[in-house]
Each structure stands twice: as C-alpha cells, then as structure tokens.
Amino acid sequence: MSALTQADKLVRMANQIAAFFRSYPEEEAVAGIDKHIRAFWTPKMIAHLENALPDQGERVDELVVRALTGAEPRAESPVRAATRDPQLLGAGASDAG
C-alpha cells in the first residue's frame, strides 16, 4: 500500500470539513467551508490543495471545489463570527473549564 501524499491528506481533511457542513443549506455550506479553510489553514496548505484539485477529480467533495474555486460566497457562513478568525477565538470560546 502506498503512502498518502500531501494532496491526499489535504483532500481528506477538506472532505471532512464538507461533511460537517453538508447539513446546512448549500450556499451556507460553501461559505462555511471557505471561511473554515481560510481561517485555520495556512496559505501554503490552501495553495497546495487548490493546485491539486485538477488531479484529484471526484475524490474532492463538490462543496470543497465550489468553496475554493468560486467567487466570494453568496451566503453567510453558519459559523459564529468569533470562530472564523483564530485571533478572535477568545471572544467566542466556551466558559467551561
């Protein structure tokens, strides 16, 4: 069995994000995926995944492709504003613990 490539790992992670957002209306899901990836992934990771999209074909969830290759999302992300930006994480963090 061959080792997973960096692109394989990024596709798997992006598809997991898409699976989470799949229960939302489609445009909100696309916006949520876009916001999550841009807030928590490094620019290098994003560029690597974007460059790998043509070679990955149907392995990449359609919502991920739309989030990465489309224009600005047409809906608001369902993710709370404080969690879209890691620097604002404290503003939306739980008071537990």
N, C-alpha and C positions, 0 to 999 in steps of 0.2 A: 504494500500500500504506500502510495507516495505521500510525502509531507504536504500539508496545506501551505499554499503560497500566501503572501501578504494580502493579495487581492481576494483570495478565498475567505480569509478571516474577516476582512472588511465587509464583504458581501454578507457573510453570516451575521455579523453584528448589525448591519443596516437592515437586513430582513427581520431580525428580532425586534428592532425599533418599529418597523412597519407592522409587524404582528400585533404589537401593543396598540398602535393607533388604528388598526383596522375596524374597531367597533365604533369609531366616530364617523360622522358624515365625510364623504370622500375629500372634499376641499379642506376641511378641518384636519383630516388625517395627513394630507400632503403638507399643510402648513406646520403641523406638529412635528413631522419627520424633519422638515427643513430646519425648523428652529432648534430641535434637539441636536441634530448633527452639527450645525454651525456653532452652537453654544458649547458643546462638550468634546468635539473632535478637533484635533489640530489641523491647521491649514494643509499640512503635508498629507495627513490621512484622507482628507476630503479630496485633494487633488489626485491622490493615488486611486481612490475609488472612482472618481469621475473619468480618469484615463482608462480604467479597466472596464468600464461599462460596455463598450462595444464587444469586447471579447467574452464577457460573462453571459450575454444573451438572456435567455429566460430564467437563468438562475437568480437574477435580481428581481425582487418584487416590483411590480409596475408602479406602486406608490413611491418607492425609492427613486426610480428613474424619473418620475414626474417631479419629485422634490428637488432633485439635483440638476435636471436639465431644463426645467420650465422657467417661466418668468417668475417674478415676485408672487408668492402665494396669494390666491384670491380670497382667502378666508383668514380669520384669526386662528392662531394655534389654541387648542384647548388646554395647553399647559399654562399654569399660572405664571404671570409675568416675572415673579421673583425667581423662578426656577429656570428661566430661559437664559440667564446670564450668570455664570458661576460666581462672579463678583458680588451678585446680589443674593446669593444663596441664604445668607443670614436673615434677610428680610422675610423669607418665606419658610424658614426652617421650622421644624417641629419644636415644641417646648418640652417634649418628652426627654427624659434623661438628663 
